[in-house]
Amino acid sequence: MPNETNIDDDRDETIDPNKSAVKFIIYGEEMIEKKVKLSGNSGRVYLPPNWVGHHVKIIRID
């Protein structure tokens, strides 16, 4: 449709390149820290099988 706008187009203008990190406060059940491994043209993180079906949030820390 001609009146639709893409939200992703506006996001690049709001990112401040001088900021190196942001603070997130997250409440959850468990936390695992792992390194992302190469998997084809993408990255992969393996999680415990009992996490299957649950919602997770991934935050890049470096």
PyMOL commands that set and color helices and strands:
alter all, ss='L'
color gray80, all
select helices_A, chain A and resi 7-14+49-51
alter helices_A, ss='H'
color red, helices_A
select strands_A, chain A and resi 37-39+42-44
alter strands_A, ss='S'
color yellow, strands_A
deselect
rebuild
show_as cartoon
